[in-house]
């Protein structure tokens, strides 16, 4: 079985993003934030392998959700990412989280600088499986499920 270990998200301000993910979604900071400057690294390094040679400076922490799935936040400092337009983004699309009360969490996200993108959807008619789409304050899409993906899709019929 292959499992998800973490999702990478770009944010404009590491400190604000860490605080938001801790306070609003109860994620735990487990490492970092680390700083990267390619001028201080060897030509061959993991960061430029992942992000490309155009990344000169960035910062990133690792955070953990309650089910040990993590997120790695990236603050790109040089070159910086300004006025990011989600429709132009070619990689990351969204992260999906499980919450006991998706309505309450969607309201909390919206109350603390995020955005609610949709009403609550019933995934399968006649089944108690619901989702809602939101965004963090940085434009990253957060989908909220009230059950695990496995439960929702394995029990469709």
Secondary structure as UniProt FT lines:
FT   STRAND          6..10
FT   HELIX           14..25
FT   STRAND          28..37
FT   HELIX           38..40
FT   HELIX           46..51
FT   TURN            53..54
FT   STRAND          57..64
FT   TURN            66..67
FT   STRAND          70..78
FT   HELIX           86..88
FT   STRAND          95..98
FT   HELIX           102..111
FT   TURN            112..113
FT   STRAND          115..116
FT   STRAND          121..122
FT   TURN            125..126
FT   STRAND          130..135
FT   TURN            137..138
FT   STRAND          141..145
FT   HELIX           149..154
//
